[in-house]
Amino acid sequence: MTDWHTVLLVVAAYLGVSLGVGLLAGSRSTDTVAGYVAGDRDFGTLVMYFVTGATVFSAFAFLGGPGWAYSRGAAAFYILAYGVLGIAPTFALGPWAARLGRKHGYVTQASMLAHRFQSRRVAVVAGVVSVIAMVPYVALQMRGAGILLEQVTDGRIPLAAGSAIAYTVVLIYVWRSGVMGVGWTNVFQGVFMITIAWTLGFYIPHKLYGGIGPMFEQLEALRPELLTTPGLDAAGNPWSPGAYTSAILVSAIGFMMWPHLFMKAFAAKDDATIRRTVVLFPTFQLFLFPLFVVGFAGVMYGGAPDNPDAIMPHIVLTSGLPALVVGLFCAGALAASMSTGDALVHGAASIAVEDVYGGSRGSELSQHDRRTLIRWLAIAVGIFAYVIALWSGRSLVGLLLAAYGAVVQLAPAVYGAFLWRRATATGAVAGLLVGAAVTGLLVVRPQWRPLGIHEGIVGLVANLATFIVVSLATRPPDANHVAAWHETCRSSS
């Protein structure tokens, strides 16, 4: 039996266990939309910790992060910065959202906004922006899975087939089990990928350079520019301070605006669970360190891959590791991809049905019909993202930053709902539309970005200004409704 056969056997075993865990978890939820989308609001600290951490750190962390450390050096450190900053607001916003969800039955972020602003238009526009942001994020995960399987099989399984294999498993357990399948597979996948990351992060520098310290000493002598912030841009030139800081800012502000993360507040058992998760989350982020170390190890390693995102599998495959270890690495990287992709597919489909379809049609579908429609939309989202994964030529981290530019546009409406009683539905909708339009324009015309600032930040400034001006210029919301809404979210559990 050849080595790549051993690798595939290990990967097949991992996929089989993931599928089994995901299907078994589905038996723990009720046959309702709340059960399928919010896990009957019964996630404890263990599941919340892993569903947050494993959902955040995906193929971009296992492949894109090392790829940036290898090709752009200290530029990759922006990932460490934004995670710690981005999770902090959830300490307050998470419990507020959870209390509102328990009282009013919210299962999505946009349904919460629609009720606060008393407008279905808000749900539809926020839902559309959310889905637009989430689809390229799903594509990132699929592309990462495809790159991985293509590399470890020396092209015998091409990117298109590798993506399809991994995400067929994802779609099966998302179809069957909803968020319970997502949650418990994330526990399994999170433990698995953390173990593999730390093992490789220590082993590879020791094997190639005699340790992490000696490796960085050699790197400092040969390529000191890689160890100086803000690192390099995609062309190999120094990354501008404006681009570096705005990448951190757009990611930190947009972090908990991701609907698939925000929605987990509606799944938490209680407020204490959310707060414990926020406090513990930075410990999960530490697993990025060994992945960056592997990326830096590739700088002085022979035989550069065509795609920087492939540096980690390139080192693993050519450094003489046993086939079993290579297979475990592949499974760990797939765990990183799938643990985010499943939440995104599930979240995008839930939003499309509950907010875009429900908000525009006002349909009174039964619980069963809504759950069935979410399942079919999950398949549709998966297929659409698969097409983008095959078509896009952007790096994995580049795809992620583009997605952040869209999702960050939800921030004024979300923060305005919680913190500004004068905020209106018309202001929220106008801000979202203007922000999305400006961001989209700068994606197409990046040369128009001032000082290299991320297009999402420019769009966010336009969004916020529009939100404030239009809210002040339009009729104030119902004061009694807003007061009752705020009283609920700030009441003790």
ZIGI-V811340 format. One record per residue. N is the residue number from 1. RES is the residue in three letters. PHI is phi in whole degrees, 0 to 359 (* if undefined). BURIAL is # if it has 9 or more other ideal C-beta (glycine too) atoms within 8 Angstrom, else .. Layout:
n | res | phi | burial
N | RES | PHI | BURIAL
N | RES | PHI | BURIAL
This chain:
n | res | phi | burial
1 | MET | * | .
2 | THR | 284 | .
3 | ASP | 299 | .
4 | TRP | 292 | #
5 | HIS | 294 | .
6 | THR | 298 | #
7 | VAL | 302 | #
8 | LEU | 294 | #
9 | LEU | 295 | #
10 | VAL | 296 | #
11 | VAL | 296 | #
12 | ALA | 297 | .
13 | ALA | 297 | #
14 | TYR | 298 | #
15 | LEU | 298 | #
16 | GLY | 294 | .
17 | VAL | 294 | #
18 | SER | 301 | #
19 | LEU | 296 | #
20 | GLY | 297 | .
21 | VAL | 297 | #
22 | GLY | 296 | #
23 | LEU | 289 | #
24 | LEU | 295 | .
25 | ALA | 297 | #
26 | GLY | 297 | #
27 | SER | 287 | .
28 | ARG | 267 | .
29 | SER | 248 | #
30 | THR | 281 | .
31 | ASP | 274 | .
32 | THR | 226 | #
33 | VAL | 296 | #
34 | ALA | 299 | #
35 | GLY | 290 | #
36 | TYR | 285 | #
37 | VAL | 261 | #
38 | ALA | 241 | #
39 | GLY | 59 | #
40 | ASP | 56 | #
41 | ARG | 54 | #
42 | ASP | 229 | .
43 | PHE | 287 | #
44 | GLY | 270 | .
45 | THR | 297 | #
46 | LEU | 302 | .
47 | VAL | 293 | #
48 | MET | 297 | #
49 | TYR | 299 | #
50 | PHE | 283 | #
51 | VAL | 291 | #
52 | THR | 283 | #
53 | GLY | 294 | #
54 | ALA | 291 | #
55 | THR | 289 | #
56 | VAL | 288 | #
57 | PHE | 265 | #
58 | SER | 233 | #
59 | ALA | 299 | #
60 | PHE | 296 | #
61 | ALA | 284 | #
62 | PHE | 281 | #
63 | LEU | 241 | #
64 | GLY | 293 | #
65 | GLY | 299 | #
66 | PRO | 300 | #
67 | GLY | 297 | #
68 | TRP | 288 | #
69 | ALA | 301 | #
70 | TYR | 291 | #
71 | SER | 261 | #
72 | ARG | 233 | #
73 | GLY | 63 | #
74 | ALA | 296 | #
75 | ALA | 304 | #
76 | ALA | 293 | #
77 | PHE | 292 | #
78 | TYR | 301 | #
79 | ILE | 294 | #
80 | LEU | 295 | #
81 | ALA | 291 | #
82 | TYR | 287 | #
83 | GLY | 296 | #
84 | VAL | 295 | #
85 | LEU | 291 | #
86 | GLY | 290 | #
87 | ILE | 282 | #
88 | ALA | 303 | .
89 | PRO | 300 | .
90 | THR | 294 | #
91 | PHE | 302 | #
92 | ALA | 261 | .
93 | LEU | 294 | #
94 | GLY | 301 | #
95 | PRO | 299 | #
96 | TRP | 300 | #
97 | ALA | 296 | #
98 | ALA | 298 | #
99 | ARG | 296 | #
100 | LEU | 296 | #
101 | GLY | 296 | #
102 | ARG | 295 | .
103 | LYS | 280 | .
104 | HIS | 256 | #
105 | GLY | 80 | .
106 | TYR | 296 | #
107 | VAL | 234 | #
108 | THR | 228 | #
109 | GLN | 295 | #
110 | ALA | 293 | #
111 | SER | 293 | #
112 | MET | 296 | #
113 | LEU | 296 | #
114 | ALA | 298 | #
115 | HIS | 289 | #
116 | ARG | 300 | #
117 | PHE | 269 | #
118 | GLN | 52 | #
119 | SER | 207 | #
120 | ARG | 291 | #
121 | ARG | 301 | #
122 | VAL | 298 | #
123 | ALA | 298 | #
124 | VAL | 294 | #
125 | VAL | 293 | #
126 | ALA | 298 | #
127 | GLY | 295 | #
128 | VAL | 295 | #
129 | VAL | 300 | #
130 | SER | 299 | #
131 | VAL | 294 | #
132 | ILE | 301 | #
133 | ALA | 288 | #
134 | MET | 283 | #
135 | VAL | 297 | #
136 | PRO | 295 | #
137 | TYR | 291 | #
138 | VAL | 296 | #
139 | ALA | 301 | #
140 | LEU | 303 | #
141 | GLN | 296 | #
142 | MET | 295 | #
143 | ARG | 296 | #
144 | GLY | 299 | #
145 | ALA | 296 | #
146 | GLY | 294 | #
147 | ILE | 302 | #
148 | LEU | 298 | #
149 | LEU | 293 | #
150 | GLU | 295 | #
151 | GLN | 292 | #
152 | VAL | 286 | #
153 | THR | 255 | #
154 | ASP | 56 | .
155 | GLY | 86 | .
156 | ARG | 293 | .
157 | ILE | 250 | #
158 | PRO | 292 | .
159 | LEU | 308 | #
160 | ALA | 299 | .
161 | ALA | 287 | #
162 | GLY | 297 | #
163 | SER | 300 | #
164 | ALA | 295 | #
165 | ILE | 297 | #
166 | ALA | 297 | #
167 | TYR | 273 | #
168 | THR | 294 | .
169 | VAL | 299 | #
170 | VAL | 302 | #
171 | LEU | 295 | #
172 | ILE | 294 | #
173 | TYR | 282 | #
174 | VAL | 294 | #
175 | TRP | 302 | #
176 | ARG | 282 | #
177 | SER | 243 | #
178 | GLY | 62 | #
179 | VAL | 291 | #
180 | MET | 294 | #
181 | GLY | 296 | #
182 | VAL | 299 | #
183 | GLY | 298 | #
184 | TRP | 283 | #
185 | THR | 292 | #
186 | ASN | 296 | #
187 | VAL | 299 | #
188 | PHE | 299 | #
189 | GLN | 292 | #
190 | GLY | 296 | #
191 | VAL | 300 | #
192 | PHE | 296 | #
193 | MET | 287 | #
194 | ILE | 296 | #
195 | THR | 300 | #
196 | ILE | 294 | #
197 | ALA | 299 | #
198 | TRP | 291 | #
199 | THR | 298 | .
200 | LEU | 290 | #
201 | GLY | 298 | #
202 | PHE | 271 | #
203 | TYR | 289 | .
204 | ILE | 295 | #
205 | PRO | 299 | #
206 | HIS | 295 | #
207 | LYS | 291 | .
208 | LEU | 272 | #
209 | TYR | 229 | #
210 | GLY | 88 | .
211 | GLY | 142 | .
212 | ILE | 290 | #
213 | GLY | 301 | .
214 | PRO | 302 | #
215 | MET | 298 | #
216 | PHE | 289 | #
217 | GLU | 296 | .
218 | GLN | 294 | #
219 | LEU | 295 | #
220 | GLU | 296 | #
221 | ALA | 287 | .
222 | LEU | 266 | .
223 | ARG | 223 | #
224 | PRO | 296 | #
225 | GLU | 296 | .
226 | LEU | 285 | #
227 | LEU | 257 | #
228 | THR | 248 | .
229 | THR | 289 | .
230 | PRO | 268 | #
231 | GLY | 81 | #
232 | LEU | 250 | #
233 | ASP | 269 | #
234 | ALA | 296 | .
235 | ALA | 271 | .
236 | GLY | 89 | .
237 | ASN | 265 | .
238 | PRO | 303 | .
239 | TRP | 288 | #
240 | SER | 292 | #
241 | PRO | 303 | .
242 | GLY | 297 | #
243 | ALA | 292 | #
244 | TYR | 294 | #
245 | THR | 292 | #
246 | SER | 287 | #
247 | ALA | 294 | #
248 | ILE | 294 | #
249 | LEU | 295 | #
250 | VAL | 295 | #
251 | SER | 286 | #
252 | ALA | 292 | #
253 | ILE | 291 | #
254 | GLY | 279 | #
255 | PHE | 309 | #
256 | MET | 270 | #
257 | MET | 280 | #
258 | TRP | 301 | #
259 | PRO | 302 | #
260 | HIS | 292 | #
261 | LEU | 275 | #
262 | PHE | 302 | #
263 | MET | 297 | #
264 | LYS | 292 | #
265 | ALA | 298 | #
266 | PHE | 285 | #
267 | ALA | 263 | #
268 | ALA | 290 | #
269 | LYS | 293 | .
270 | ASP | 199 | .
271 | ASP | 296 | #
272 | ALA | 299 | .
273 | THR | 298 | #
274 | ILE | 295 | #
275 | ARG | 294 | #
276 | ARG | 298 | #
277 | THR | 297 | #
278 | VAL | 299 | #
279 | VAL | 292 | .
280 | LEU | 277 | #
281 | PHE | 306 | #
282 | PRO | 302 | #
283 | THR | 294 | .
284 | PHE | 292 | #
285 | GLN | 296 | #
286 | LEU | 300 | .
287 | PHE | 290 | #
288 | LEU | 291 | #
289 | PHE | 304 | .
290 | PRO | 296 | #
291 | LEU | 291 | #
292 | PHE | 296 | #
293 | VAL | 302 | #
294 | VAL | 297 | #
295 | GLY | 298 | #
296 | PHE | 296 | #
297 | ALA | 298 | #
298 | GLY | 286 | #
299 | VAL | 299 | #
300 | MET | 258 | #
301 | TYR | 270 | #
302 | GLY | 288 | .
303 | GLY | 72 | .
304 | ALA | 288 | .
305 | PRO | 287 | #
306 | ASP | 296 | .
307 | ASN | 247 | .
308 | PRO | 304 | #
309 | ASP | 298 | #
310 | ALA | 264 | #
311 | ILE | 296 | #
312 | MET | 293 | #
313 | PRO | 298 | #
314 | HIS | 299 | #
315 | ILE | 294 | #
316 | VAL | 299 | #
317 | LEU | 282 | #
318 | THR | 248 | .
319 | SER | 259 | #
320 | GLY | 81 | .
321 | LEU | 288 | #
322 | PRO | 299 | .
323 | ALA | 301 | #
324 | LEU | 298 | .
325 | VAL | 293 | #
326 | VAL | 300 | #
327 | GLY | 297 | #
328 | LEU | 294 | #
329 | PHE | 300 | #
330 | CYS | 300 | #
331 | ALA | 295 | #
332 | GLY | 296 | #
333 | ALA | 292 | #
334 | LEU | 296 | #
335 | ALA | 299 | #
336 | ALA | 297 | #
337 | SER | 293 | #
338 | MET | 289 | #
339 | SER | 291 | #
340 | THR | 264 | #
341 | GLY | 300 | #
342 | ASP | 295 | #
343 | ALA | 295 | #
344 | LEU | 292 | #
345 | VAL | 299 | #
346 | HIS | 297 | #
347 | GLY | 295 | #
348 | ALA | 298 | #
349 | ALA | 293 | #
350 | SER | 297 | #
351 | ILE | 293 | #
352 | ALA | 301 | #
353 | VAL | 277 | #
354 | GLU | 290 | #
355 | ASP | 250 | #
356 | VAL | 289 | #
357 | TYR | 290 | #
358 | GLY | 295 | #
359 | GLY | 289 | #
360 | SER | 277 | .
361 | ARG | 260 | .
362 | GLY | 61 | .
363 | SER | 286 | .
364 | GLU | 260 | .
365 | LEU | 292 | .
366 | SER | 290 | .
367 | GLN | 304 | .
368 | HIS | 297 | .
369 | ASP | 293 | .
370 | ARG | 294 | #
371 | ARG | 296 | #
372 | THR | 296 | .
373 | LEU | 295 | #
374 | ILE | 300 | #
375 | ARG | 299 | #
376 | TRP | 292 | .
377 | LEU | 294 | #
378 | ALA | 299 | #
379 | ILE | 297 | #
380 | ALA | 296 | #
381 | VAL | 300 | #
382 | GLY | 299 | #
383 | ILE | 293 | .
384 | PHE | 296 | #
385 | ALA | 296 | #
386 | TYR | 299 | #
387 | VAL | 298 | .
388 | ILE | 296 | #
389 | ALA | 300 | #
390 | LEU | 282 | #
391 | TRP | 274 | .
392 | SER | 287 | #
393 | GLY | 255 | .
394 | ARG | 284 | .
395 | SER | 293 | #
396 | LEU | 296 | #
397 | VAL | 291 | #
398 | GLY | 298 | #
399 | LEU | 298 | #
400 | LEU | 295 | #
401 | LEU | 297 | #
402 | ALA | 296 | #
403 | ALA | 294 | #
404 | TYR | 297 | #
405 | GLY | 299 | #
406 | ALA | 278 | #
407 | VAL | 290 | #
408 | VAL | 295 | #
409 | GLN | 292 | #
410 | LEU | 283 | #
411 | ALA | 300 | #
412 | PRO | 301 | #
413 | ALA | 294 | #
414 | VAL | 291 | #
415 | TYR | 293 | #
416 | GLY | 298 | #
417 | ALA | 299 | #
418 | PHE | 276 | #
419 | LEU | 244 | .
420 | TRP | 229 | .
421 | ARG | 291 | .
422 | ARG | 277 | .
423 | ALA | 299 | #
424 | THR | 242 | #
425 | ALA | 297 | #
426 | THR | 297 | #
427 | GLY | 296 | #
428 | ALA | 297 | #
429 | VAL | 294 | #
430 | ALA | 298 | #
431 | GLY | 298 | #
432 | LEU | 300 | #
433 | LEU | 293 | #
434 | VAL | 294 | #
435 | GLY | 299 | #
436 | ALA | 295 | #
437 | ALA | 294 | #
438 | VAL | 296 | #
439 | THR | 298 | #
440 | GLY | 299 | .
441 | LEU | 298 | #
442 | LEU | 285 | #
443 | VAL | 293 | #
444 | VAL | 285 | .
445 | ARG | 239 | .
446 | PRO | 298 | .
447 | GLN | 293 | .
448 | TRP | 273 | .
449 | ARG | 290 | #
450 | PRO | 290 | .
451 | LEU | 58 | .
452 | GLY | 73 | .
453 | ILE | 295 | #
454 | HIS | 304 | #
455 | GLU | 302 | #
456 | GLY | 294 | #
457 | ILE | 290 | #
458 | VAL | 298 | #
459 | GLY | 297 | #
460 | LEU | 295 | #
461 | VAL | 298 | .
462 | ALA | 296 | #
463 | ASN | 299 | #
464 | LEU | 297 | #
465 | ALA | 298 | .
466 | THR | 295 | #
467 | PHE | 303 | #
468 | ILE | 292 | #
469 | VAL | 296 | #
470 | VAL | 291 | #
471 | SER | 299 | #
472 | LEU | 290 | .
473 | ALA | 270 | .
474 | THR | 246 | #
475 | ARG | 300 | .
476 | PRO | 298 | .
477 | PRO | 290 | #
478 | ASP | 298 | .
479 | ALA | 296 | .
480 | ASN | 292 | .
481 | HIS | 297 | #
482 | VAL | 295 | #
483 | ALA | 297 | #
484 | ALA | 295 | .
485 | TRP | 298 | #
486 | HIS | 292 | #
487 | GLU | 297 | .
488 | THR | 295 | #
489 | CYS | 288 | #
490 | ARG | 259 | .
491 | SER | 285 | .
492 | SER | 286 | .
493 | SER | 288 | .
